[in-house]
Amino acid sequence: MKITRLSVYHVDLPLEHPYWLSGGRLKFDVLDATLVKVETDSGLTGWGEGTPWGHTYVPAHGPGIRAGIQTMAPFVLALDPRRVLEVERAMDTALPGHLYAKSPIDMACWDIAGQAAGVPIADLMGGGSRTPRPIASSVGAKTVEETRAVIERYRNRGYVAHSVKIGGDVERDIARVRDVESIRRPGEIVLYDVNRGWTRQQALRVMTACADLGVMFEQPCESLDDIAAIAPRHAASVSVDESLVTVQDAARIARDGLAEVFGIKLNRVGGLTKAARMRDIALAHGIDMFVMATGGSVLADTEALHLAATIPDPNCHAVWACQDMITIDIASGRGPRNRDGHLHLPETPGLGVHPDEDALGDPVGVYST
């Protein structure tokens, strides 16, 4: 089997509500999505997606994905998509770094490999838990009152896990954490996501003030060096997200005890192939995980669910899905959807969902042998 054609589509995904990141420092209302169709000489077709969470969140640029695919396409064409490691090495040779541009091709290759084997991607990867995964909401940085309203809106949709954005103002953050904990229901999963929004001293002030609550903070500071510097001075649980980009990052976090949880975002780390190595490092060191699409449609959410299904149930806290936050559906209700706040693994071979091509418009790039 060989890859014969790559078709690239650009789709804007409007958000239901404008989104504020931690401290209100970043706001956007539409996501720049890239869809990739990979065709083969066997007739099998795979789909991948790369959708950064805006252009200002981390070094990931929507148009950059499309430019990266143009650069990598000649190196990928004629390869066997089932040999995902060979495809990975070809992309890394063609374009060092730029992991977010490689993720959609990697995803499409896993889709084809699963179809060829007749099993879902999660089964092909050696996992395949059918335990439904809780979906984590994303509660943008807001006032106490607005935070309550957003959490309640997600509760009405069945959500039992929430990622509450904080950061930028110490007193406000302490008040928001304490207020959310006061209304937290039994069994709810709450992660306080700082998105790098604190300096070292701000992090220590909030984490110390909230020490009696036993809550978890995600990415409290800008870098792993910052997180390492404050680690001996607080007792809070930490999840690392934005600073978890490469397998070398994962190894350092595990070796130095910088976090109790990995937040693996598939587009940022380069796709399933590279994310699986991070998963294994985490499991080998007793580190739990959240798995997330960086953003995007049900395709990106489904990819995250497949990785989550390869993680033992006790070690996977939740998945983050974006589909309830966007106002268009490029797959007409197909694929894993919110059912009582959970996603259920599809039984269809491969990814388990493909888009409606009519909803994508004409491709912005086509590369063929």
Phi and psi in degrees as a GROMACS rama.xvg file:
@    title "Ramachandran Plot"
@    xaxis  label "Phi"
@    yaxis  label "Psi"
@TYPE xy
-135.228  148.826  LYS-2
-74.607  126.366  ILE-3
-110.909  -21.621  THR-4
-157.151  139.782  ARG-5
-120.79  124.973  LEU-6
-114.97  131.662  SER-7
-115.498  131.479  VAL-8
-121.873  144.113  TYR-9
-113.425  125.078  HIS-10
-132.764  132.197  VAL-11
-88.1643  131.952  ASP-12
-113.592  98.4576  LEU-13
-68.0235  140.887  PRO-14
-84.7373  149.122  LEU-15
-62.6384  -39.0576  GLU-16
-134.405  142.736  HIS-17
-55.3548  142.731  PRO-18
-112.973  128.38  TYR-19
-108.022  127.359  TRP-20
-83.7523  -179.155  LEU-21
-52.6399  135.142  SER-22
73.4201  6.26862  GLY-23
66.5364  16.6365  GLY-24
-82.1064  -15.5919  ARG-25
-133.875  129.777  LEU-26
-135.704  138.108  LYS-27
-155.498  162.217  PHE-28
-134.61  8.36886  ASP-29
-149.255  145.508  VAL-30
-107.961  139.972  LEU-31
-94.9173  103.765  ASP-32
-102.586  141.703  ALA-33
-118.04  123.067  THR-34
-107.22  138.176  LEU-35
-123.838  126.891  VAL-36
-105.534  120.937  LYS-37
-110.392  119.341  VAL-38
-106.958  152.577  GLU-39
-129.536  164.379  THR-40
-74.3108  -6.17115  ASP-41
-90.7323  -7.70235  SER-42
96.1594  -12.6241  GLY-43
-77.0721  142.98  LEU-44
-128.7  134.204  THR-45
-118.404  154.765  GLY-46
-124.855  143.293  TRP-47
-135.464  162.246  GLY-48
-141.081  141.315  GLU-49
-132.433  114.643  GLY-50
-134.213  97.8577  THR-51
-63.7608  155.923  PRO-52
-85.0285  74.6715  TRP-53
75.7145  175.698  GLY-54
-95.0394  -7.47242  HIS-55
-114.27  3.12628  THR-56
-76.3622  -58.1887  TYR-57
-141.386  173.079  VAL-58
-67.2619  79.9048  PRO-59
-151.064  125.614  ALA-60
-126.769  122.951  HIS-61
-50.2745  -56.4698  GLY-62
-60.3233  -26.149  PRO-63
-65.5481  -30.6769  GLY-64
-62.7296  -46.4052  ILE-65
-66.3887  -38.6093  ARG-66
-65.6967  -39.4645  ALA-67
-64.3551  -40.1605  GLY-68
-64.6197  -38.3509  ILE-69
-59.4238  -40.0792  GLN-70
-69.3808  -39.3058  THR-71
-84.9493  -21.6671  MET-72
-52.2131  -46.5569  ALA-73
-61.5024  -25.3387  PRO-74
-82.8087  -20.7126  PHE-75
-96.5908  -35.1181  VAL-76
-56.3858  140.526  LEU-77
80.1586  -3.27807  ALA-78
-81.1671  158.935  LEU-79
-83.4223  115.411  ASP-80
-65.445  -18.8011  PRO-81
-72.2537  -20.9781  ARG-82
-91.325  75.1382  ARG-83
-62.9446  -29.2514  VAL-84
-69.5658  -36.329  LEU-85
-67.5221  -39.886  GLU-86
-63.8865  -42.2801  VAL-87
-58.7982  -46.691  GLU-88
-65.8926  -36.4708  ARG-89
-64.1983  -41.5872  ALA-90
-67.5705  -41.0116  MET-91
-66.1534  -32.021  ASP-92
-71.7156  -42.1884  THR-93
-70.804  -33.2311  ALA-94
-148.856  87.9425  LEU-95
-58.4567  141.306  PRO-96
73.6364  -150.223  GLY-97
48.5611  49.6334  HIS-98
-60.6608  -35.8788  LEU-99
-63.0712  -25.5164  TYR-100
-77.9655  -20.9355  ALA-101
-87.7117  -23.1988  LYS-102
-56.759  -45.2362  SER-103
-65.5848  -35.0719  PRO-104
-67.8053  -43.3485  ILE-105
-58.1229  -44.2642  ASP-106
-61.8539  -44.6214  MET-107
-64.6733  -36.4494  ALA-108
-67.0909  -41.5114  CYS-109
-63.1578  -36.6158  TRP-110
-59.8264  -47.299  ASP-111
-64.9757  -42.7214  ILE-112
-61.2165  -41.733  ALA-113
-64.8809  -41.1834  GLY-114
-63.3332  -43.2458  GLN-115
-62.5421  -35.2956  ALA-116
-84.7461  -13.9907  ALA-117
78.0638  23.6176  GLY-118
-137.126  157.561  VAL-119
-61.4284  154.781  PRO-120
-53.6636  -44.1868  ILE-121
-58.3077  -39.7346  ALA-122
-67.4278  -41.3235  ASP-123
-62.1083  -33.0025  LEU-124
-79.1224  -4.09138  MET-125
96.7551  8.35829  GLY-126
-111.925  -112.201  GLY-127
93.4634  30.516  GLY-128
-60.0273  135.559  SER-129
-95.6247  8.56404  ARG-130
-68.4521  122.078  THR-131
-58.2244  138.758  PRO-132
-96.7663  129.835  ARG-133
-60.3337  140.52  PRO-134
-91.6562  129.866  ILE-135
-89.3803  126.666  ALA-136
-70.0196  171.426  SER-137
-129.21  106.276  SER-138
-101.907  103.072  VAL-139
-59.4141  159.537  GLY-140
-63.0602  114.426  ALA-141
-144.181  -179.635  LYS-142
-70.6723  168.753  THR-143
-56.3928  -44.9364  VAL-144
-65.8124  -43.6942  GLU-145
-66.4578  -36.9328  GLU-146
-61.8041  -44.8525  THR-147
-58.8261  -42.6501  ARG-148
-65.5508  -41.1518  ALA-149
-68.1424  -43.3621  VAL-150
-59.9229  -41.9381  ILE-151
-65.0781  -37.0013  GLU-152
-61.2174  -40.9838  ARG-153
-72.0482  -37.0305  TYR-154
-58.408  -38.2623  ARG-155
-65.9149  -19.5182  ASN-156
-92.5356  2.78405  ARG-157
98.0295  0.933815  GLY-158
-68.127  139.108  TYR-159
-120.183  1.54888  VAL-160
-128.211  140.396  ALA-161
-140.468  133.812  HIS-162
-106.43  105.466  SER-163
-97.417  120.412  VAL-164
-80.9395  130.489  LYS-165
-135.579  -179.25  ILE-166
120.549  142.068  GLY-167
106.537  -25.8003  GLY-168
-144.06  111.276  ASP-169
-60.5303  -52.2183  VAL-170
-64.3837  -41.9274  GLU-171
-63.8508  -40.3662  ARG-172
-64.3817  -43.4058  ASP-173
-59.9672  -43.7952  ILE-174
-64.0913  -41.1934  ALA-175
-68.3977  -42.4272  ARG-176
-61.2556  -47.9402  VAL-177
-64.6745  -36.8366  ARG-178
-68.5702  -44.4713  ASP-179
-61.9147  -40.8075  VAL-180
-64.0882  -29.7198  GLU-181
-70.6142  -22.7235  SER-182
-111.152  5.0435  ILE-183
-65.841  131.125  ARG-184
-89.0096  154.297  ARG-185
-56.1425  133.23  PRO-186
86.2569  -9.16576  GLY-187
-73.1299  144.362  GLU-188
-103.785  120.94  ILE-189
-127.33  127.11  VAL-190
-119.212  127.432  LEU-191
-96.3079  107.913  TYR-192
-99.4268  114.31  ASP-193
-88.0061  -19.1274  VAL-194
50.4198  41.6269  ASN-195
68.9597  19.385  ARG-196
-83.7751  0.660207  GLY-197
-114.486  146.589  TRP-198
-77.2331  174.085  THR-199
-60.9697  -45.0107  ARG-200
-68.7376  -36.1122  GLN-201
-64.6946  -42.2141  GLN-202
-59.4194  -46.6571  ALA-203
-64.6461  -37.5275  LEU-204
-64.5582  -45.4805  ARG-205
-71.2322  -44.2017  VAL-206
-64.9715  -34.9063  MET-207
-70.1496  -43.2918  THR-208
-65.93  -25.313  ALA-209
-105.485  12.1965  CYS-210
-59.198  -32.0331  ALA-211
-71.8194  -13.2587  ASP-212
-88.8759  -20.4761  LEU-213
64.4335  36.9309  GLY-214
-92.1509  170.236  VAL-215
-111.033  136.866  MET-216
-114.554  134.653  PHE-217
-103.022  132.922  GLU-218
43.5773  65.8943  GLN-219
-68.2619  -24.8993  PRO-220
-132.351  176.459  CYS-221
-65.7548  -43.4297  GLU-222
-132.126  169.127  SER-223
-65.032  -32.9936  LEU-224
-61.9451  -41.5715  ASP-225
-64.7558  -44.8846  ASP-226
-62.384  -39.7233  ILE-227
-65.871  -37.5053  ALA-228
-65.325  -35.6561  ALA-229
-93.8967  -11.3252  ILE-230
-52.9315  -42.2332  ALA-231
-71.3891  -7.19611  PRO-232
-108.848  8.06486  ARG-233
-146.402  166.367  HIS-234
-117.171  10.4686  ALA-235
-75.5186  152.299  ALA-236
-75.6428  143.412  SER-237
-126.437  137.311  VAL-238
-111.703  138.349  SER-239
-108.081  132.189  VAL-240
-127.674  -78.0373  ASP-241
-62.171  -26.7383  GLU-242
-88.4322  4.37238  SER-243
-103.716  92.0474  LEU-244
-118.458  -42.1756  VAL-245
-118.447  166.246  THR-246
-65.084  -27.1737  VAL-247
-66.5599  -37.4961  GLN-248
-60.861  -46.1602  ASP-249
-59.7918  -42.387  ALA-250
-64.5994  -41.0307  ALA-251
-66.1898  -44.2805  ARG-252
-59.2321  -44.0047  ILE-253
-67.381  -45.6681  ALA-254
-63.2991  -42.9901  ARG-255
-93.7576  1.33026  ASP-256
64.1054  41.5708  GLY-257
-83.306  -16.962  LEU-258
-154.527  153.142  ALA-259
-96.7723  -12.7519  GLU-260
-139.888  139.284  VAL-261
-97.1985  133.732  PHE-262
-104.775  97.1747  GLY-263
-91.2563  113.663  ILE-264
-103.251  116.216  LYS-265
-63.5497  -42.3748  LEU-266
-64.9857  -39.3666  ASN-267
-66.991  -36.7516  ARG-268
-88.5454  -5.87478  VAL-269
105.961  7.59855  GLY-270
108.671  -174.304  GLY-271
-63.8443  -38.3993  LEU-272
-61.2874  -47.447  THR-273
-75.9327  -34.94  LYS-274
-63.8792  -33.5975  ALA-275
-62.3001  -33.0748  ALA-276
-68.0741  -39.7465  ARG-277
-63.8656  -40.8637  MET-278
-56.6643  -45.1515  ARG-279
-68.4279  -37.6478  ASP-280
-61.7722  -43.8617  ILE-281
-60.4926  -48.654  ALA-282
-63.9715  -35.4703  LEU-283
-69.0204  -19.6822  ALA-284
-116.621  15.7989  HIS-285
67.3624  33.5547  GLY-286
-105.247  127.635  ILE-287
-81.1652  175.725  ASP-288
-143.198  145.046  MET-289
-106.388  142.285  PHE-290
-120  136.184  VAL-291
-143.635  141.64  MET-292
-75.259  145.573  ALA-293
-66.6771  -29.5735  THR-294
171.157  174.082  GLY-295
122.774  -164.928  GLY-296
-86.5119  -171.612  SER-297
-61.7301  -24.1138  VAL-298
-63.7503  -46.8556  LEU-299
-65.925  -39.135  ALA-300
-62.387  -39.0288  ASP-301
-67.4478  -39.4604  THR-302
-58.1483  -45.47  GLU-303
-61.4191  -38.4986  ALA-304
-64.6395  -38.5236  LEU-305
-61.8793  -44.4741  HIS-306
-64.0525  -43.2786  LEU-307
-57.876  -34.303  ALA-308
-73.1811  -11.6665  ALA-309
-91.5665  -1.93024  THR-310
-98.4264  133.212  ILE-311
-51.7189  141.089  PRO-312
-50.7481  -44.8253  ASP-313
-65.9117  -18.9611  PRO-314
-98.5076  -4.96263  ASN-315
-109.456  109.261  CYS-316
-73.8329  -47.4608  HIS-317
-171.38  166.494  ALA-318
-112.833  150.009  VAL-319
-104.977  127.036  TRP-320
-122.934  145.3  ALA-321
-101.184  -11.4828  CYS-322
-59.9883  -30.4541  GLN-323
-78.2974  -4.75238  ASP-324
-101.905  -10.5961  MET-325
-108.559  158.474  ILE-326
-104.56  -1.78527  THR-327
-123.685  153.873  ILE-328
-123.612  114.488  ASP-329
-90.6959  5.02332  ILE-330
-130.916  17.5242  ALA-331
47.7508  47.5764  SER-332
80.435  -0.399756  GLY-333
-83.0989  164.938  ARG-334
85.7966  176.473  GLY-335
-63.8323  126.242  PRO-336
-124.461  162.146  ARG-337
-59.314  118.619  ASN-338
-126.363  102.781  ARG-339
56.0531  40.3663  ASP-340
79.1927  15.0011  GLY-341
-133.908  156.604  HIS-342
-109.377  139.551  LEU-343
-111.368  132.884  HIS-344
-63.6851  130.238  LEU-345
-72.5658  150.269  PRO-346
-93.6083  -6.3196  GLU-347
-67.0615  138.32  THR-348
-58.7916  146.801  PRO-349
80.0786  -145.36  GLY-350
-64.1252  -42.8556  LEU-351
102.502  -0.757551  GLY-352
-159.625  136.556  VAL-353
-125.049  153.671  HIS-354
-79.1472  165.145  PRO-355
-79.9509  114.175  ASP-356
-63.002  -29.686  GLU-357
-63.361  -24.8316  ASP-358
-81.2408  -9.17586  ALA-359
-95.9364  -17.8639  LEU-360
78.3822  -167.402  GLY-361
-77.2097  147.556  ASP-362
-64.7807  147.486  PRO-363
-93.9594  -7.24013  VAL-364
-159.858  137.166  GLY-365
-133.592  128.431  VAL-366
-128.8  129.094  TYR-367
-142.694  163.016  SER-368
